[in-house]
Amino acid sequence: MEEFINSRRNFLKMGGAVLAAGTAGCATGVTGSAIAGSADKPASASTADYINLPKAKGPRLVIVGAGTSGMTIAHHAKKNYPNFDVVLVDKRDMYSSCFCSSLWYVDIINLEFLAAHSFLDAAVNYKYIFVNATVTGLDRSARKVHTNNGAIAYDFLVLAPGISYDWAKIGVKDPENVVNVGQMFPGGFISPMEHVTLRRKFREFEGGTFIQTVPSGNYRCLPGPYERACLMAAWIKKNGIKGKVLVLDANPEITIKKDGFHDAFDNLYKGIVEWKPTSAVTGVDTEKKIIKTEFDSYAFDDASIYPNIRASTLIEQMGLVNPKSLQKEANVDTRFYNVIGDPHVYVTGDSRPHPYSKSANTSNTEGQFVARVLAARAQGKEIAWESPQTVCYSMTNAFPPEAIKVDAKYTYDAKKDEITGFSPDTKTWETRDEAMGRAYLEWAEGIYRDMFG
């Protein structure tokens, strides 16, 4: 292990001395390039012109994706190494968080809680540049990322583009059906528009069966679908609606905090929530409102259909997919997140291949570590691996707001170069209470403060 670290350190010292002077805009070469992985076939680009940005005063760190991971790295990279010239790129001009969004459906929080956060304020507070643009390609040989507004040269690049839905995994393959399911019964784990629609569904539900599906694999926010089922059930119970929530779970058991969710399903919402394990969706008929599984078909009045997920399609378009990943996640170093063979490009957040929870707190703590990795490497140094932390609350009651919690880290096997699971000191609090509900909101506000200042 020591020999490995020394070898890496010596390599980085050679590059770090150059990077410390700031090479962005010089287009110095690095092995590998874009979609096809060759220097003469860069990713598709909108223009050869560069975006009009101030001249870099140090090594330029470009971050693509202003979610929890990207914004955390932008803040902490600058904090750990003030010489960094940080540019954060996102196609959205307004922010609204996915985490906590289900709480809005039942008025535990208001919309301002989710959306009153400015990319511009974060950039000013943490002294970096925010660029509102859509990334269209990557040329790793020239070290530049292309956007619809022009190219940006980088010394280090972080890709944190999140997830995409994998509709085919639930038997939704026809383009018309994909559009219909996505628009009529949104999953609610990517776009803020989905949350607006789901809130309306909650409030207009007049009875019958509301289906919440749970995908297989490592999906974004493992407890999220179960939390939403609880909140829908709480809404039905409070308003005396003659209806039920049918949870079609592709997994044989609730994926996390199972005792707390089973208690809510079986006691708090007895007769309202019906949980069906090993019920992966295999097809959806939007006209007849029928969801098919391997063994049965279920009629519904309304639904939130959460398909399987994969890494953002941007990772595939840039030719960075790990061929062994069933969810088309990036091919990166297990401990340090750089693309294999390229110490200048990193993939973090929900597009990385680790078995970590795809959640806000994981992305936040992981982002802080990656920021330290980048700061060290910009100076030709190396640091030891650290596990991210997954602190995750779930609201199992809305009236009053009561939550449960998990606090976990992860273990690394150096011989296998694998993340092997939760650390032995993982703790869960699975008896719902109001104090935990208040702590949930304080936790979210802490994440926002770290991202936006």
Beta strands, then each sheet from edge to edge (+ up, - down):
strand 1: 60-64
strand 2: 85-90
strand 3: 129-132
strand 4: 135-139
strand 5: 144-147
strand 6: 150-153
strand 7: 156-159
strand 8: 163-166
strand 9: 208-214
strand 10: 243-249
strand 11: 273-276
strand 12: 281-285
strand 13: 290-293
strand 14: 297-299
strand 15: 302-304
strand 16: 308-311
strand 17: 345-347
strand 18: 390-398
strand 19: 401-408
strand 20: 410-413
strand 21: 418-422
strand 22: 427-433
sheet 1: 3+ 2+ 1+ 7+ 17+
sheet 2: 4+ 5- 6+
sheet 3: 8+ 16-
sheet 4: 11+ 10+ 9+ 15+
sheet 5: 12+ 13- 14+
sheet 6: 18+ 19- 22+
sheet 7: 20+ 21-
end
